[in-house]
Structures are given as C-alpha cells and as structure tokens.
Amino acid sequence: MTLKKTVATLAATLGLLLAAPLSGAASAKAETLRIATEGAFPPFNMVDDQGQAQGFDVDIAKALCAEMNAQCEIVTQDWDGLIPGLLAHKFDAIIASMSITPERQQSVLFSDPYYYNQFHFVGAKDRSFTTTKEGLKGLTIGAQRATVSAQWLADNLADDVTIKLYDTAEEGYMDLTAGRLDLLLNDTYPTFDWLKSPAGQGYELKGDSVINDDKVGIAMRKDDTALAAALNKALAGIIEKGVYAEINAKYFPFSLLTKQ
C-alpha cells in the first residue's frame, strides 16, 4: 500500500536507503516511491497489452530504484497532468522525458540530466521543405501541447504557420499520415523510432535540429532535495556500472548521454 509522505519522512527514508540495502523488516517498513511517466511516448514510455508501463524511461526508473535499494511503483499520467499531479503529492517523481526548462524550474526541482535531446521536423519523403521561416510560411505544423516543441513553434512561427497541438505525439503522427499536417515538430529520438514503423516508412526528418542543447531530467517537488540527491547518486551509479549503457543499447544505436 502506498503511503503519503511528508518531506521529512521522505528525507529520512532516503537517508536509510543510501546508507544500507533494504532487507527483511526494514524492507517491509519502507515506504514506496511512486514514479510517474506518461505512457504515450514510445520508445521512451508506453503501455503494453497487459497495461504495464514499458520503455526507456521506465527501464531507467527501475534501474535507479534498484541502485537505491528502494521499493518503487511506476504509474502513468497524462502529460498535462504530470506536474500538477506531482505538486498534489499523487506521486514523488516524474521520469517521462521531461525537458529541463526555466519555466518548469519555477515549479519543480530537476535531477541532473539523464539524457540529452534535440528536435526535428518530420514530413513526407516526397515533399521538399526549406525549414526556414520563409520556407515554412503558410504550412500547418503540429506538436504535442505543453512541450518544448509547442513552445518553439509559438515563439518562432506563430505569425507564419498554422499550429495544431495534440494531447500525445502519437495523435500528431496520425494526423501527419492522414494528410492533415504538413510537418510535425517532435523530439528527434522518438521520431527516429517512429520512422522505423510501418506508418513511418514514407516519412523522414526535415532540415537540421531546431534545438540541440535540450536536457532531460527527473522532476520532483522543489523541497524534496533529499530525493534529488539520492536520484543523482543513483544515476551516477548506473552510468558507472554500465547499466545505463545496456538500457541505452536496447533502444538506440547511439548514446543519449552524448550531445548529437
């Protein structure tokens, strides 16, 4: 049974986790760390046929919990509800490919980056696009709402293109293949995965990355500094022990810890 934690209880529990492995009675008494992910952003997070969360983010979360000797529960939450749910104490951390942005840092505390990200337009192979403001003028371009992609479009192209926003990236892919979008702006790595799918065979990345210095972190409540310290230590541990590299290789032929 998941217990609601006060910050003080969480800090005390994590202090024990860092000091020694859990076993026996100590394990039974430990509170469960609840980690949220979206479940609609393959291959980083998705839900399988049995209703279980899977993907890179989920594997990283499980590896961090194992490194911390912590009892963890993975839960899914719609993207728009992730930060509100965290602040409402519905869960303790978010591992959902969330970019570290100044706006989000006003509300939440982030861990060290656990991967580096970039963003590309994707469109049909049989259509040529010049990905400049002039070249994109008049097009309809999609993005997932409340994301770095959506903000970039609003900041840079709002007066020149029609912007369509979606609850999930998968909905954007569907509109792209249905011809209701000229282009979709999305995180490069999940797009890389989608391009390998049957639906993505007629599509490709267009132009250069529009953002190539994005950092992705684990979000927590701002006063959960003990949890942040524990997760940063665990992240360093799984990187040093090669666990991170094994997870990375399961999904991508290149390192997500290296800026591309």
PyMOL commands that set and color helices and strands:
alter all, ss='L'
color gray80, all
select helices_A, chain A and resi 7-19+24-29+56-68+79-87+102-105+133-136+148-157+169-177+188-195+198-200+225-240+243-251
alter helices_A, ss='H'
color red, helices_A
select strands_A, chain A and resi 33-37+40-41+45-47+53-54+72-76+93-99+108-110+115-124+140-144+162-166+183-187+203-221
alter strands_A, ss='S'
color yellow, strands_A
deselect
rebuild
show_as cartoon
